[in-house]
Structures are given as C-alpha cells and as structure tokens.
C-alpha cells in the first residue's frame, strides 16, 4: 500500500527531493499569526504519494532535509491503511495506526520541540 502525505515546501532546506516524488496536489496558504512562522509569507503544501517499498528511504532523506534554522518543530507525515510515518529532523516515528500508545510517544516528543497542540499529528484518518 502506497503512502500519502503532505510536505510543506518551506520546511525543507533543499527542494530537489520534490522532483523525485509524485506530487498529486499543491495548495498554497497565506501564513497567519497563528501559524507562528513569521519568517515566511506562505505555506506551499504538496500532497505526495510514496511507494511502500520506498517509504523508509524517503523518511530518512526527509528527516535530514527538514529546516531547523528557524523552527525545530517542522514535520511531515505519510499514511497508508496500517501505518503512519511522522518525520521530524533526525527523528522518525513509524506508528501502527491501531496503537494509541504509539501516538502518545510521538506527541510527547513533538511537544518537547514546541509544536503547538493544534498542529500535532493525530491517530484519526
């Protein structure tokens, strides 16, 4: 089962990886004060599909490309029917979607990075 997820272009230090991925949708949103990212004017959100057999490889690549210069809590995440990858800088969570405790550990880590509660990845979906 392929994985589907969103990568925020502005969260990456190098955009070359986007050329390797299958982008199925792009949405641009204006940054608001609530977003807490005053150094950028917009979020460019690319919905991508990643083949199941390539997910570990791309999770590793992305974990090295996430920008921590301005903000240490950027992440991207990808789901299929059974698993949910949440990728932070230098930290990857491969969560079983049916195990609440997997999500609790990831959410605790995200909070230590300063991720706002409303932006935390969740188990639903």
N, C-alpha and C positions, 0 to 999 in steps of 0.2 A: 504494500500500500504506500503510495506516494505521500509526501508531507506537503502541507500547505501552510504558509505563514506570511508574516509581514516583516519587511526590513525597512527601517527608516533611513533613507539615504544620508541624511545629515548626521547620523550616529556612527558612520564609518570613516576611518582615516584614509581609505583607499577605495575607490569605486569600481576598480577593474573586476572584482568578483561578480558584480551585477551582469557583466557581459557573459558570464558562464552560466547564469541561472535563467530559467524560463519565467519571465515576468508575464503574468496574466492580467494584471490591473495595476494602474498607478493613480493615486489620489494625492492631491496637494492641499494641505490645510494651512491656513494662516496661524502663526503662533499667537497664543493668548497669554496673559499674565499667569493664568492657572497652570500653564504648561511648564513654567519655571525654566525656560530656555531662552533668556533674553539675547544671547549671542547669535541667534539665527532668526530669520524672518518667517520661515515656513518649514513645515514637515513634508517631505516627499515620501509617501508610503507606497512601497512596491509589494504587491501580493505576488508571491513566487511559489512555484511547485518544485520540489526537490525529490528525486528518485530515492526510494527507500534504501537502496544499496549505496547511496552517496551521502546519506544524511550525516553520519558520523564525520566524514571527511569535511563536509561544508560547515558543520557545527564547530569543528576545530579551527578552520580558516576564519570563520566569522568571529570567534572568540578572541582572535589576535588582531582583528581589524576594528573592533569597537573603540570609539574615541573616548578616552578618559581625561583628556586635557581640560575640558570644560565641565565635565559631568561624569561621575563614576558609576551612575546607575542606568545607563542605556542598556537595553537588551533587545533581542529579537526572539521570536518563538515560532514553532512549527508543530503542527499536529497531524496525526492520522487517526484512524479509528481507535487504536490502542495506546499510543504513546504521545507524549507532549515534550518536545525539547524546548528548554528555556536557556538561552545563550547570553551570558554576561561576558565581560572582559575576563579572560583567563579562568572562567568557571562555566561548566556546562551541566545542566540538570536534564537527565532523561527520565521523565516521570511516567509511571504507569497511570493512565487516566482514571483507573478504578481505585487507586490507593490515595486516600485523603492525606495520610502521613507524608507521602512524597511531596505533596503541595505545601504542607506546613513547613518542611525543612527549607524548601526553595523560597517561600515567602519570608521566613525569618532572615535568610541571607539577604534578600532584596531590601528588606527594611534596614539592615545594617549599612547598606550602601546609600540609604537616604531616599529610596524610591517612595513616592507618595502612595498612600493606601489605595487611592482610586486608580492608579496605574499598575497595580500588582497583577501578574498573570493569575488566572483562576482555573479551577477544575472544570467549569462548565464549558460545554462545547467541544 
